[in-house]
Amino acid sequence: MPQKEISFGPFRINFERRELTRDGLPIRLGGRAFDILCVLASADGEVVSKDELMTRVWPGVVVEENNIQVHVSALRK
């Protein structure tokens, strides 16, 4: 059974509700940024290749590689 939540530091990701919180307070994220965060957090410390990330976040869609950079930048903020 897949995980329903992942916690790291003060953050908690609830996959079912598609919600990210910090110290219990919700953090607003765009859909693609949230999807990227879920893929990376679910990797459990393993490296996620750019190609794998693009396949899992944008399945069947051709997108520019800089889309990853844009969304990761939003996550860092």
N, CA, C and O atoms as a MOPAC input file, in Angstrom:
PM7 MOZYME 1SCF
protein

 N      0.84600 1    -1.18800 1     0.00000 1
 C      0.00000 1     0.00000 1     0.00000 1
 C      0.89000 1     1.24900 1     0.00000 1
 O      1.79100 1     1.35400 1     0.83200 1
 N      0.65800 1     2.18900 1    -0.90800 1
 C      1.46900 1     3.41200 1    -0.94700 1
 C      1.26300 1     4.25800 1     0.30500 1
 O      0.22600 1     4.20800 1     0.96700 1
 N      2.30200 1     5.03600 1     0.59600 1
 C      2.21200 1     5.91900 1     1.75500 1
 C      1.15100 1     6.98100 1     1.53700 1
 O      0.91900 1     7.43500 1     0.41700 1
 N      0.51000 1     7.37000 1     2.64000 1
 C     -0.48600 1     8.43900 1     2.58500 1
 C      0.12500 1     9.77200 1     2.98700 1
 O     -0.37400 1    10.83100 1     2.60600 1
 N      1.22200 1     9.71600 1     3.76900 1
 C      1.88300 1    10.93300 1     4.24100 1
 C      3.38500 1    10.70800 1     4.33300 1
 O      3.86300 1     9.59400 1     4.54900 1
 N      4.10100 1    11.79700 1     4.16200 1
 C      5.54500 1    11.82200 1     4.40200 1
 C      5.82000 1    13.08800 1     5.20400 1
 O      5.29200 1    14.15700 1     4.89700 1
 N      6.64900 1    12.95800 1     6.23100 1
 C      7.06100 1    14.10600 1     7.03500 1
 C      8.56300 1    14.28700 1     6.90400 1
 O      9.31900 1    13.31600 1     6.86500 1
 N      8.98700 1    15.54700 1     6.83700 1
 C     10.41100 1    15.86000 1     6.84800 1
 C     10.55400 1    17.23400 1     7.47800 1
 O      9.95900 1    18.21100 1     7.02300 1
 N     11.36000 1    17.28900 1     8.54000 1
 C     11.48500 1    18.54600 1     9.28900 1
 C     10.10300 1    19.00700 1     9.72500 1
 O      9.30900 1    18.20200 1    10.21100 1
 N      9.80400 1    20.29100 1     9.55900 1
 C      8.49400 1    20.80800 1     9.97700 1
 C      7.40000 1    20.57900 1     8.91500 1
 O      6.26000 1    21.00700 1     9.09800 1
 N      7.74800 1    19.90600 1     7.80900 1
 C      6.81800 1    19.74500 1     6.69000 1
 C      6.13300 1    18.38200 1     6.72500 1
 O      6.68300 1    17.39600 1     7.21600 1
 N      4.91800 1    18.36100 1     6.18800 1
 C      4.16900 1    17.12000 1     6.04200 1
 C      3.43000 1    17.17800 1     4.70500 1
 O      2.75000 1    18.15600 1     4.39300 1
 N      3.58200 1    16.10900 1     3.92600 1
 C      2.85900 1    15.98900 1     2.66100 1
 C      1.78000 1    14.93500 1     2.85700 1
 O      2.06700 1    13.80500 1     3.25100 1
 N      0.53700 1    15.31200 1     2.58100 1
 C     -0.56800 1    14.36300 1     2.58300 1
 C     -0.93400 1    14.12800 1     1.12300 1
 O     -1.44900 1    15.01800 1     0.44600 1
 N     -0.65700 1    12.90200 1     0.64500 1
 C     -0.85500 1    12.58300 1    -0.76200 1
 C     -2.33900 1    12.52400 1    -1.12700 1
 O     -2.72700 1    12.97700 1    -2.20400 1
 N     -3.15800 1    11.98100 1    -0.25600 1
 C     -4.58800 1    11.85000 1    -0.55100 1
 C     -5.26800 1    13.20300 1    -0.67700 1
 O     -6.09000 1    13.40800 1    -1.57000 1
 N     -4.93100 1    14.11800 1     0.20800 1
 C     -5.55200 1    15.45500 1     0.17500 1
 C     -4.78000 1    16.43000 1    -0.70700 1
 O     -5.20300 1    17.56700 1    -0.91700 1
 N     -3.61700 1    15.95700 1    -1.23000 1
 C     -2.73300 1    16.82500 1    -2.03200 1
 C     -2.45600 1    18.11600 1    -1.27800 1
 O     -2.71400 1    19.22000 1    -1.75900 1
 N     -1.91600 1    17.93100 1    -0.06500 1
 C     -1.70300 1    19.06600 1     0.83200 1
 C     -0.29800 1    19.03500 1     1.40600 1
 O      0.19000 1    17.98600 1     1.82700 1
 N      0.34800 1    20.19300 1     1.42000 1
 C      1.63900 1    20.38100 1     2.07300 1
 C      1.42700 1    21.33000 1     3.23200 1
 O      0.82200 1    22.39000 1     3.07100 1
 N      1.92600 1    20.95100 1     4.40800 1
 C      1.83100 1    21.83300 1     5.56400 1
 C      3.20600 1    22.01700 1     6.18000 1
 O      4.08800 1    21.16700 1     6.05800 1
 N      3.35900 1    23.14700 1     6.83900 1
 C      4.56900 1    23.42900 1     7.62300 1
 C      4.09300 1    23.80100 1     9.01500 1
 O      3.34900 1    24.76600 1     9.19200 1
 N      4.52600 1    23.03500 1     9.99500 1
 C      4.08500 1    23.22500 1    11.37800 1
 C      2.55900 1    23.27100 1    11.45600 1
 O      1.99400 1    24.03700 1    12.23600 1
 N      1.89900 1    22.44400 1    10.64000 1
 C      0.44600 1    22.34200 1    10.66500 1
 C     -0.28700 1    23.37900 1     9.83300 1
 O     -1.50700 1    23.30000 1     9.69100 1
 N      0.43000 1    24.35400 1     9.27700 1
 C     -0.20200 1    25.39600 1     8.46800 1
 C     -0.05500 1    25.06800 1     6.98700 1
 O      1.03800 1    24.71800 1     6.54200 1
 N     -1.13100 1    25.17400 1     6.22100 1
 C     -1.05900 1    24.81400 1     4.80000 1
 C     -0.17700 1    25.76300 1     3.99700 1
 O     -0.13700 1    26.96900 1     4.24100 1
 N      0.52500 1    25.18100 1     3.03400 1
 C      1.36100 1    25.93100 1     2.10500 1
 C      0.77000 1    25.72300 1     0.71800 1
 O      0.56700 1    24.59000 1     0.28100 1
 N      0.50000 1    26.81400 1     0.03900 1
 C     -0.07600 1    26.72500 1    -1.30600 1
 C      1.01700 1    26.43600 1    -2.32900 1
 O      2.06200 1    27.08500 1    -2.35900 1
 N      0.74000 1    25.44400 1    -3.15900 1
 C      1.65200 1    25.08900 1    -4.23700 1
 C      0.83500 1    24.84700 1    -5.49700 1
 O     -0.30900 1    24.39700 1    -5.43300 1
 N      1.43100 1    25.14800 1    -6.63200 1
 C      0.79900 1    24.78200 1    -7.88900 1
 C      0.80000 1    23.27200 1    -8.05300 1
 O      1.57200 1    22.57200 1    -7.39700 1
 N     -0.04800 1    22.77900 1    -8.91100 1
 C     -0.20200 1    21.33700 1    -9.10200 1
 C      1.06700 1    20.63700 1    -9.53800 1
 O      1.41600 1    19.59400 1    -8.98500 1
 N      1.76500 1    21.18800 1   -10.51700 1
 C      2.99100 1    20.54100 1   -10.99900 1
 C      4.09400 1    20.60000 1    -9.94900 1
 O      4.83000 1    19.62800 1    -9.77900 1
 N      4.22300 1    21.71400 1    -9.24900 1
 C      5.23000 1    21.81300 1    -8.18600 1
 C      4.93500 1    20.77600 1    -7.10600 1
 O      5.85300 1    20.14300 1    -6.58300 1
 N      3.65300 1    20.60100 1    -6.77200 1
 C      3.28900 1    19.59500 1    -5.76900 1
 C      3.63000 1    18.19500 1    -6.28000 1
 O      4.14400 1    17.37300 1    -5.52200 1
 N      3.35400 1    17.91500 1    -7.54800 1
 C      3.67500 1    16.60500 1    -8.11800 1
 C      5.17100 1    16.33200 1    -8.06400 1
 O      5.58600 1    15.22200 1    -7.72700 1
 N      5.99000 1    17.33500 1    -8.39300 1
 C      7.43800 1    17.17800 1    -8.32700 1
 C      7.86900 1    16.88700 1    -6.89900 1
 O      8.67800 1    15.99000 1    -6.65900 1
 N      7.33000 1    17.64200 1    -5.95200 1
 C      7.66800 1    17.42800 1    -4.54900 1
 C      7.30900 1    16.00800 1    -4.11400 1
 O      8.08100 1    15.36700 1    -3.40100 1
 N      6.16600 1    15.52000 1    -4.52700 1
 C      5.74000 1    14.16300 1    -4.17000 1
 C      6.69300 1    13.11100 1    -4.73300 1
 O      7.06500 1    12.16500 1    -4.03800 1
 N      7.08200 1    13.27900 1    -5.98400 1
 C      8.01700 1    12.32700 1    -6.60200 1
 C      9.34400 1    12.33300 1    -5.85300 1
 O      9.88200 1    11.27300 1    -5.53500 1
 N      9.86900 1    13.51100 1    -5.57100 1
 C     11.16300 1    13.60900 1    -4.89100 1
 C     11.09200 1    13.09500 1    -3.45900 1
 O     11.98900 1    12.37800 1    -3.01500 1
 N     10.04600 1    13.45100 1    -2.73700 1
 C      9.91100 1    13.00800 1    -1.35000 1
 C      9.69600 1    11.49600 1    -1.26500 1
 O     10.16400 1    10.85200 1    -0.32500 1
 N      9.00000 1    10.94000 1    -2.23200 1
 C      8.73300 1     9.49700 1    -2.24700 1
 C      9.96300 1     8.68000 1    -2.62400 1
 O      9.98900 1     7.46800 1    -2.40600 1
 N     10.97200 1     9.32100 1    -3.18100 1
 C     12.17400 1     8.61400 1    -3.62000 1
 C     13.02600 1     8.14500 1    -2.44400 1
 O     13.96800 1     7.37500 1    -2.63300 1
 N     12.70900 1     8.59600 1    -1.25000 1
 C     13.38700 1     8.13500 1    -0.03200 1
 C     14.90300 1     8.29600 1    -0.11800 1
 O     15.65900 1     7.39900 1     0.25400 1
 N     15.33400 1     9.46500 1    -0.61800 1
 C     16.76200 1     9.76100 1    -0.66800 1
 C     17.46900 1     9.27500 1    -1.91700 1
 O     18.63900 1     9.59800 1    -2.12300 1
 N     16.79300 1     8.51000 1    -2.75100 1
 C     17.39200 1     8.03700 1    -3.99900 1
 C     17.37300 1     9.15400 1    -5.03700 1
 O     16.52100 1    10.04200 1    -4.99400 1
 N     18.30600 1     9.10100 1    -5.95300 1
 C     18.36500 1    10.08800 1    -7.02500 1
 C     17.22200 1     9.84400 1    -8.00100 1
 O     16.95800 1     8.70600 1    -8.38900 1
 N     16.54800 1    10.92100 1    -8.39400 1
 C     15.49300 1    10.85100 1    -9.40400 1
 C     16.03000 1    11.56500 1   -10.63600 1
 O     16.35800 1    12.75000 1   -10.58500 1
 N     16.11700 1    10.83900 1   -11.73400 1
 C     16.65800 1    11.45300 1   -12.95000 1
 C     15.67900 1    12.46900 1   -13.51300 1
 O     14.48000 1    12.42900 1   -13.23600 1
 N     16.21400 1    13.36700 1   -14.30000 1
 C     15.39300 1    14.37400 1   -14.96200 1
 C     14.35300 1    13.69000 1   -15.84700 1
 O     13.19100 1    14.09500 1   -15.86800 1
 N     14.76600 1    12.66000 1   -16.57200 1
 C     13.84100 1    11.95700 1   -17.46500 1
 C     12.72300 1    11.27200 1   -16.68200 1
 O     11.56400 1    11.31100 1   -17.09300 1
 N     13.06400 1    10.64900 1   -15.56400 1
 C     12.04400 1    10.00100 1   -14.74300 1
 C     11.07100 1    11.03500 1   -14.18600 1
 O      9.86000 1    10.81600 1   -14.16900 1
 N     11.60400 1    12.14200 1   -13.74100 1
 C     10.76300 1    13.20800 1   -13.20100 1
 C      9.80700 1    13.72700 1   -14.26900 1
 O      8.62100 1    13.92100 1   -14.00000 1
 N     10.30700 1    13.94700 1   -15.45600 1
 C      9.44800 1    14.44600 1   -16.53200 1
 C      8.38100 1    13.41500 1   -16.91300 1
 O      7.23900 1    13.77800 1   -17.19300 1
 N      8.75000 1    12.14100 1   -16.92200 1
 C      7.79600 1    11.08800 1   -17.25400 1
 C      6.69500 1    10.97000 1   -16.20300 1
 O      5.53300 1    10.73900 1   -16.53800 1
 N      7.06200 1    11.12600 1   -14.94300 1
 C      6.06700 1    10.95400 1   -13.86800 1
 C      5.20700 1    12.19200 1   -13.65300 1
 O      4.05000 1    12.07200 1   -13.25000 1
 N      5.74900 1    13.37400 1   -13.91200 1
 C      4.99700 1    14.60700 1   -13.66800 1
 C      4.23000 1    15.05400 1   -14.91500 1
 O      3.14100 1    15.61800 1   -14.81000 1
 N      4.79800 1    14.80200 1   -16.08100 1
 C      4.15400 1    15.18100 1   -17.34700 1
 C      4.01400 1    13.94500 1   -18.23100 1
 O      4.59700 1    13.91000 1   -19.31500 1
 N      3.26000 1    12.93000 1   -17.80500 1
 C      3.17700 1    11.69900 1   -18.60900 1
 C      2.53100 1    11.95100 1   -19.97000 1
 O      1.45200 1    12.53500 1   -20.06700 1
 N      3.21400 1    11.49800 1   -21.00900 1
 C      2.66900 1    11.60000 1   -22.35400 1
 C      2.64400 1    13.00100 1   -22.93600 1
 O      2.03200 1    13.22400 1   -23.98000 1
 N      3.30600 1    13.95800 1   -22.27100 1
 C      3.30500 1    15.34200 1   -22.72800 1
 C      4.74600 1    15.76700 1   -23.00100 1
 O      5.64700 1    15.48500 1   -22.21100 1
 N      4.94800 1    16.43900 1   -24.11200 1
 C      6.27600 1    16.96700 1   -24.43100 1
 C      6.37200 1    18.36200 1   -23.82200 1
 O      5.58500 1    19.25200 1   -24.14600 1
 N      7.35600 1    18.53800 1   -22.93100 1
 C      7.56600 1    19.83400 1   -22.28600 1
 C      9.05200 1    20.17900 1   -22.32000 1
 O      9.90300 1    19.30100 1   -22.47000 1
 N      9.34600 1    21.45100 1   -22.18000 1
 C     10.73200 1    21.91200 1   -22.11000 1
 C     11.34300 1    21.50800 1   -20.76900 1
 O     10.65400 1    21.49000 1   -19.74900 1
 N     12.62600 1    21.18700 1   -20.77300 1
 C     13.31400 1    20.79300 1   -19.54600 1
 C     13.30100 1    21.89300 1   -18.49000 1
 O     13.32400 1    21.60000 1   -17.29500 1
 N     13.26300 1    23.15000 1   -18.91200 1
 C     13.31100 1    24.23100 1   -17.92900 1
 C     12.05000 1    24.28600 1   -17.06500 1
 O     12.02200 1    24.99700 1   -16.06000 1
 N     11.00400 1    23.54200 1   -17.44600 1
 C      9.82000 1    23.46500 1   -16.59300 1
 C     10.16800 1    22.90700 1   -15.21800 1
 O      9.63400 1    23.35700 1   -14.20400 1
 N     11.05900 1    21.93400 1   -15.19000 1
 C     11.49100 1    21.37800 1   -13.90200 1
 C     12.14100 1    22.47700 1   -13.07000 1
 O     11.83000 1    22.62900 1   -11.88900 1
 N     13.03400 1    23.23600 1   -13.67600 1
 C     13.74300 1    24.29000 1   -12.94800 1
 C     12.78700 1    25.34300 1   -12.41400 1
 O     12.95000 1    25.81500 1   -11.28900 1
 N     11.79600 1    25.71400 1   -13.20300 1
 C     10.82000 1    26.72000 1   -12.78000 1
 C     10.06400 1    26.23700 1   -11.54200 1
 O      9.90600 1    26.97900 1   -10.57300 1
 N      9.59800 1    24.98400 1   -11.58500 1
 C      8.79800 1    24.47500 1   -10.47200 1
 C      9.65500 1    24.19100 1    -9.23300 1
 O      9.20400 1    24.40900 1    -8.10900 1
 N     10.87700 1    23.70900 1    -9.42900 1
 C     11.76000 1    23.47900 1    -8.28700 1
 C     12.11400 1    24.81600 1    -7.63000 1
 O     12.22100 1    24.89900 1    -6.40700 1
 N     12.29000 1    25.83700 1    -8.42400 1
 C     12.53800 1    27.17500 1    -7.87500 1
 C     11.36500 1    27.62100 1    -6.99700 1
 O     11.56600 1    28.19100 1    -5.92500 1
 N     10.16000 1    27.36300 1    -7.45400 1
 C      8.96900 1    27.70800 1    -6.64400 1
 C      8.95300 1    26.91000 1    -5.35100 1
 O      8.57300 1    27.43600 1    -4.30500 1
 N      9.35500 1    25.66500 1    -5.40800 1
 C      9.39100 1    24.83300 1    -4.19500 1
 C     10.41700 1    25.37500 1    -3.19700 1
 O     10.17400 1    25.36200 1    -1.99000 1
 N     11.54000 1    25.84200 1    -3.68600 1
 C     12.58700 1    26.34200 1    -2.80100 1
 C     12.15000 1    27.61000 1    -2.06000 1
 O     12.57700 1    27.86300 1    -0.93300 1
 N     11.29500 1    28.39800 1    -2.71100 1
 C     10.81000 1    29.61800 1    -2.06000 1
 C      9.90200 1    29.25300 1    -0.91500 1
 O      9.38500 1    30.13600 1    -0.23200 1

